[in-house]
Amino acid sequence: LDGWIEFIEECYHLAYESGLCSEDDARKFWNLVTSFHSDHAEDQKKLFCLLKEWKVRCECELRGEGVVKRMTNLEYVVLIFKCTEEAI
């Protein structure tokens, strides 16, 4: 899976540098992937599962970043404090 992720990140970076996309964030690509075509071989099923997990992770990261960007400074400090408390 790492090879696929790196490949898409490189393609997305090239598209960004060429002006074809406005952001250099390949996670948005994974959110746009809605289906996967295969002949249902076991290795393809495994790849699909790995890609699905990666897509969910990207969605969570992007949503979390969106929430943090909309926070006030005070809300952000409170969040960091709570996370620090939980980690300790």
The 8 nearest C-alpha neighbors of each residue, nearest first, counted from 0:
[[1, 3, 2, 4, 49, 46, 50, 5],
 [2, 0, 4, 3, 5, 6, 49, 7],
 [1, 3, 5, 0, 4, 6, 7, 8],
 [4, 2, 6, 0, 1, 5, 7, 8],
 [3, 5, 1, 7, 6, 2, 8, 0],
 [4, 6, 8, 2, 3, 7, 1, 9],
 [5, 7, 3, 9, 8, 4, 2, 10],
 [6, 8, 10, 4, 9, 5, 11, 3],
 [9, 7, 5, 11, 25, 6, 10, 12],
 [8, 10, 12, 6, 7, 11, 5, 13],
 [11, 9, 7, 13, 12, 8, 14, 6],
 [10, 12, 14, 8, 13, 9, 25, 7],
 [13, 11, 15, 9, 14, 10, 23, 8],
 [14, 12, 16, 10, 15, 11, 17, 9],
 [13, 15, 19, 11, 17, 12, 16, 20],
 [16, 14, 20, 12, 18, 13, 17, 23],
 [17, 15, 13, 18, 14, 12, 19, 20],
 [16, 18, 14, 15, 19, 13, 20, 12],
 [17, 19, 15, 16, 20, 14, 21, 13],
 [20, 18, 14, 17, 15, 21, 16, 13],
 [21, 19, 15, 18, 22, 14, 23, 11],
 [20, 22, 15, 18, 19, 23, 14, 16],
 [23, 21, 24, 20, 15, 25, 12, 11],
 [22, 24, 12, 15, 11, 25, 21, 20],
 [23, 25, 26, 22, 27, 11, 8, 12],
 [26, 24, 8, 27, 28, 11, 23, 7],
 [27, 25, 29, 28, 57, 24, 30, 58],
 [26, 28, 30, 25, 29, 24, 31, 57],
 [29, 27, 31, 25, 26, 30, 32, 24],
 [28, 30, 32, 26, 31, 54, 27, 25],
 [31, 29, 27, 28, 32, 54, 58, 26],
 [30, 32, 28, 29, 33, 27, 54, 26],
 [33, 31, 29, 30, 34, 28, 35, 54],
 [34, 32, 31, 35, 30, 29, 51, 54],
 [35, 33, 32, 36, 47, 31, 51, 37],
 [34, 36, 37, 47, 33, 32, 50, 43],
 [37, 35, 34, 38, 39, 43, 47, 44],
 [38, 36, 39, 43, 35, 40, 44, 47],
 [37, 39, 40, 36, 43, 44, 41, 42],
 [40, 38, 37, 44, 43, 41, 42, 36],
 [41, 39, 43, 42, 38, 44, 37, 45],
 [40, 42, 44, 43, 45, 39, 46, 38],
 [41, 43, 45, 44, 40, 46, 39, 47],
 [44, 42, 46, 40, 45, 41, 47, 39],
 [43, 45, 41, 47, 42, 46, 39, 40],
 [44, 46, 42, 48, 43, 47, 41, 49],
 [47, 45, 43, 49, 48, 44, 50, 42],
 [46, 48, 44, 50, 45, 49, 51, 43],
 [49, 47, 51, 45, 46, 50, 52, 44],
 [48, 50, 46, 52, 51, 47, 53, 45],
 [51, 49, 53, 47, 52, 48, 54, 46],
 [50, 52, 54, 48, 53, 49, 47, 55],
 [53, 51, 49, 55, 50, 54, 48, 56],
 [54, 52, 50, 56, 51, 55, 57, 49],
 [53, 55, 51, 57, 29, 56, 52, 30],
 [56, 54, 58, 52, 53, 57, 59, 51],
 [55, 57, 53, 59, 54, 58, 60, 52],
 [58, 56, 54, 60, 26, 59, 55, 61],
 [59, 57, 55, 61, 56, 60, 62, 54],
 [60, 58, 56, 62, 57, 61, 63, 55],
 [61, 59, 63, 57, 58, 62, 64, 56],
 [60, 62, 64, 58, 63, 59, 57, 65],
 [63, 61, 65, 59, 64, 60, 58, 66],
 [64, 62, 60, 66, 65, 61, 59, 67],
 [63, 65, 67, 61, 66, 62, 60, 68],
 [66, 64, 62, 68, 63, 67, 61, 69],
 [65, 67, 63, 69, 64, 68, 62, 70],
 [66, 68, 64, 70, 69, 65, 63, 75],
 [69, 67, 65, 66, 70, 64, 71, 63],
 [68, 70, 66, 67, 65, 71, 64, 75],
 [71, 69, 67, 68, 74, 75, 72, 66],
 [70, 72, 74, 73, 75, 69, 68, 67],
 [71, 73, 75, 74, 76, 70, 77, 69],
 [72, 74, 76, 75, 71, 77, 70, 78],
 [75, 73, 77, 71, 76, 72, 70, 78],
 [74, 76, 78, 72, 73, 77, 70, 71],
 [75, 77, 73, 79, 78, 74, 80, 72],
 [76, 78, 80, 74, 75, 79, 81, 73],
 [79, 77, 75, 81, 80, 76, 82, 74],
 [80, 78, 82, 76, 81, 77, 83, 75],
 [79, 81, 77, 83, 78, 82, 76, 84],
 [82, 80, 84, 78, 83, 79, 77, 85],
 [83, 81, 85, 79, 84, 80, 78, 86],
 [82, 84, 86, 80, 81, 85, 79, 87],
 [83, 85, 81, 87, 82, 86, 80, 79],
 [86, 84, 82, 83, 87, 81, 80, 79],
 [87, 85, 83, 84, 82, 81, 80, 79],
 [86, 84, 85, 83, 82, 81, 80, 79]]
